[in-house]
């Protein structure tokens, strides 16, 4: 097979994040429509609790910043000038965007600071932890490496989330002598660093390819349950061969005819 070209994602824009996930994450724009071209470079969320207190040593500026009840309650207890200064210092770190959870009110003063820095601010009705988990899963999917492989995906009695369990390589019938027809050996096909079981099926005129692919899938399903048809067939064959009586060697015994009968000439 030709070498695979793995596609990696270094970042996605805030606009892409909002467009692709606004409905599922209940996102709504609170401030001005600015900064949609800002990059999100890490597939994770960040709660800037210590940053709002002025501690930025381990701040993660490449992540989406999420403000929950703890952050908002702390900001409300600060004097107006200090609250705006702490919020401005966080926005100076060139963060991608801000999400306010629980449909909370950020305040016009802080929205003004974010708009001035060109940082989009979104609100969500979701509980903070629920949003963190759901958004992280979606971002990890966006950042996941991908590869394009020529082939057809077939689902054999699958329910729920699908994943690749078996690769069936169709080969010309002329290569029949090179194909393991007993299934004693299993090859693998590497895709995105994972090794998937691969079987080879020869195709040609008059051969029911669809049925052979179905049998290969059923065999793999039985193997995943601990039953190996190839091993059982091999054990039965060996047992049958070992139970047969060996053939006698040497001259054949001469049998006498019954009394009253002449011997053959």
N, C-alpha and C positions, 0 to 999 in steps of 0.2 A: 504494500500500500504506500501511496505517496506520503511524505512527511507532513505532520500536522502543523498548522499555523495557529498558535494560541494567541487569542486576543485578550489583552489585559487593560484594565481601566485605572488610570491614575487619579482621575477626579471626575465629578459631575457638577454641573452648574446648579445653583439654587433654583433657577427657573425649571430645569428638568425635574428636580426633586419635587417641586410644588405641582407641576403639571401631571406627573406620573402617580403621585401618592396623595394628593389633596383630598380626594373623596374618601379613601380608606382611613386616612388619619384625621379626618374632620378639620382640615386646615383652612383658615380664612386669613386674608391679608388685613392686618390692622393698621399699618403705617402706609407710607407712600410706595408706589410701585417702582422701587429703586433696587439696584444691586442684584438683579436676577442673573447677571452673568458672573457673579462671584463663585469661585470654586469651592466645593466640598471635597476635601482631600483624604478624609478618613471615614470609614463606614461605621461610625459610632456616634453616640450622643455625649454631651458633656453638661454637667450641672455646675455652674460657676459660683459655687458657694463661697469658697475662700477668696476667689478673685474679687468678689464684691466687697470683701473685707480688706482688700489691698494686697493680698498675697498672690503673686503671679509666678512663683518659682516652678510649679508643675502644671501650669495652665495649658490647656490643649486648644490653641486658637484655630486649628484646621477643622474642628468639629462643629456641628450644629449645637448652639447653646440653648439649653432648656431651663426655663424659670418655673419652678413649682411654688407650692405654698411656703416652703422654708425661705427661699430667696426673696419672694415678694414681701413676706412678713418682716424680714430683716430690713429691706429697703424702706418700708413704710415707717420704721422706727427711727430712721436717720433724719437729721435736719435736711431741709430742701437743698441747700447748696452742697452739702456733703453727699447726699444721695445722687445728685446729678454728676458730681465729680467722680464718684466711684463707678457709676455707669459709663461715663465718658472714657475712663481709663480702660475699661473692658473693651469698649468699641474701638479704641486706638490700636488694639491688637489685630486688627484686620480680620475679624471673625466673619464667617460666611453669612449667617443669619441667626435670628433669635426666635424661639417658639415659647409662647406663654401658655401654660397648661391650665386646665379647669375653667376655661372661659373667663379668666381673671382679667382685671383692668390694670394695664401697665402704668397708665398715667400719661397725660399730655406732655409733661416735661421730659420724661424719658423717651417717649416716642419722637419728640423733637430732636433729641440728641442722636438717636439712631438714624433718623432721616438725614440729619446734617452729615453723618459719616457715610451715607449711602448704604446702610445695612437694612435689609428687609426684616420686618417683624410680622410674625404670624401668630394667630391664636388657634387653640384647639380645645374642644370640649372634653377631651379624654383626660382621665386621671393621669398624673405625672408618670407613675411607674408603667402603666399600661401603654402610654405613648412611647416611653423610652424603649420598651421591649419591641413594640410593633414597628417603630421607625428603624431600629437597629437591624431587625430582620430584613426589612425592605432595602436598606442601604447595603447590607452584605450581599443581597442578591444582585443589586446594581453593580457592585464592585467585583463580583465573582468572575474569574477568568472563564473564557468560552472558546470553543473550537468548532469549526465547521467541517463536518465529515459527510461524504457522499454516501447515501444509503436511505433506507426506508425504516421507519419506526413502526413496530407492530406490538399491540397490547394483547397478551394472552390471559384473559380472565382476571385482569388486574382490578383492584379496588383502592381508591384513595390516591395518595401521592405516588407518582410513577418514577422509577429509576431504571437505569440500564442494567439488566442482569445477564444478557447473553448477546454475543455477536455471531451472526451466521454469515459465513463467507461462501458465496456461490462460486463454484469453479466449473470449468468446462468438463464434459463427460470424458474427454480424452485424458484427463488427469486422474482418472478413477484409481489407477494403481498407486498413486501418491497420497491418497486419502485414507486415513485410519477409519475403517468401516466398523470396527468393533467397539470403538469408544473407550479403549483402555487408557489412552493418553489424552490429556486435556491441555490445549494451548490457551494462551491468554492474549488479549489485545489491550495495549496501553492507551488510555485516553485521559488527559489531564492528570497524569501521575497515578491513575488507578488502573489496576489490572482486572479486566473483565473476561470471563470465560468465552472462548471462541471455538466454534466447530466449523468444519468445512463440509459442504454438501455439493456433490457433483450434479450438474444439471445437463439435460439433453432431451431430445425428442422422445416423447412417450413417458417421461418420468414425471410423477406427480410432485412437483417441487413444493407446493403449498403444504401437502401432507407431511413431507419430510421435514420441513421447517417446524411444523406443529409438533411432530414427534421429538425433534431436538429440544424444543421449548419444554415439553412435558418431562423429558428426561432430566433437564436441568432443574426443573421444579422438584422432581423426586430426589435428586441429589441434595438439594437444599434441605430436604426433610430427613436426610440420612439414609436414603435407599439408593443403591447404585446398581442399575440393571446390568451394566457391563461386567462388574465384579461377580454378580450372581451367576450370569451366564458362563463366565470363565470357571467358576467353582463347580458348577454342574457338569461342564464338559470334562474337567479333570477327574471328577468323581466317577463319571460314566466310563472314561477310558481306563481308570484304575480298577474298575470292577469287572472288566471283560477278562475271560480265561485266555491265557497265552496259547498260541497254536503249537501242536506237537511237531517235533522235528524227528528226522530219521526215516527208515523204511516203514511203509504201511504194513500192518499185520495181515497175514493170510488167513482168510476165513474158510473153514471146511464146509462143504455143502451138507445139508441134512441127509440122514440115512435114506437110501433108496433112490437118490438122485445122482446122476452122473456128474463127474467134474467137467467143467468147461474145457474145451480143447485148448 
